[in-house]
Amino acid sequence: MVESEATVRVLIGKVGFDPHDRGILVLSQGLRNAGMEVLFVGKFLTAEEVVAAAIQESVDVIALSDHCGVMRLIAKDILAELERHGATDICVVAGGIIPEEDKPALEAMGVTGNYGMGTPMAEIVSHIVERVNRRAKA
């Protein structure tokens, strides 16, 4: 169960043309099992579509997944859209196939987690709860 006062709302979307969805489906179920509300908005989306849905649904977190090695580009677009809409209070986490050399740049941008395949669900859940709680205290 999530150690947060309110239910954490997570939007999961796949930006671009990455058709791989097994990991994101496992993540969705794992986050739901942890007591989070999960909105999976689908695949083949634009950053604009993901951010618009996140704002409309008042989510706490956008969880991005990429298996093509282009998370830096995806994250840059998502963060720019969040900034454009004044929604930088929405946390962004990422996972999938993320080149090790990209992880420090993603962290510097504010995209955290950056988990690879096989990461224990408890670690991901704990990280998301920590991010949301830290944001709430700021």
N, C-alpha and C positions, 0 to 999 in steps of 0.2 A: 504494500500500500504506500502511496505517496505521502511523504512527510511534509505536507504543505497545508496551510489552513484552507485554501480554496482549491477546487479542482483545477489542475493545470490543463490548459487547452493548447494542443499542438496541431499545427497544420503541416501536413506532409505533401510535398509536391515534387514532381520531377520536371526540371527545366531542360528544354532541348530535345534531342532526338534519341536519347538513351532508352532502349526498350526494356532493360532489365528491371524487373520489379519484385523478384523473390525476397531480396533483403528488406525492401521497404514494406512489404506485406508482413514479414516476420516482425519488423520494428513496430508496425501499427498494432499488431496483436499484443506484443510485449508491453507496450506503453498502456494499452487498454487494461491489460491484466494488472498493471501497477496502479490503476485507478485514474489514469489520465483520460481526458476526452480527446479523441483523435479524429481529425478531419482529413481524409485522404482525398485530395482534389484531382488526382490523376497524373497521367504522363503526357509528355509532349507539350508542355506549357511554356509560356513566356514568363519572364520575371514579372512583367506587369500583371499578368493573370494571377500569379501566386500572391503577390503583395496585395492586390485588390481583394482577393478572397480572405487573406489574413486580416486585413483591416475590417472588412465586412463582418467577419465572424468573431472579431475581438479576441484573437488568440494571443497567448503569451509567448509562443515559440513557433518559429518556422524551422522545420527539419528538412534539410535538403539531402538528396541522394544522387550520386553520380558514379557510373561505372565506366566512364570514357576518359577519365583523367583530366577533366576540364573544370573542376570545382572552383578554381580561382576565378575563372571567367563568369561562371554562374553566380558565385558569391558577390562579385563586384557589381553585377547587374541588379541582384536582389537588394544589396545595401544601398545602391544609388536610388532605387525605387522607394525604399523605406524612407530615405532622406527626403526625397522629392515630396512625399506625402506627410512628412512630419511624424513618422511612425517609428522612429529609431528606438523606442522603448520595447519593441518586439525583439526578443532574443533570436539569434540564428545559430543553429548547430548543423553539423554536416557529417556525412558518412559515405562509405562506398570505397571506391578505388581512388585514393588520394595520394599522389606522389609525395614521398617523405619531404622532398625539397619544397613542396608547396605548403606544408603544414605551418611553418613559422609565419609565412605571409598571411595565411588565413587567420591565424591567431591575432596577428597585428591588426587585421581589418576588423576583428571582433567576432569572427566566426569560430566557435569553439567546438570541442568534441573531436571532430575530424577523425572519426572512428573507422577502422577497417573491418573487413570480414572477420567473424569469430569473436568480436568484442562481447563480453558478457552483458546481457541485458541489464543486470543490476547496476553495472558501471554506467551505462547510458542513462538509466532512470535517475540514478543519484546525481549525475552531472546536470541533467535538465532541471531537477528540483532545486539544486544549488544555484543554478543560473537565475531561475525565476525568483527564488527567495532573495538573492543578492540584489536583483533589480528592484524588488518590492521595498527593500530597505534603503535604497539610494534616494 
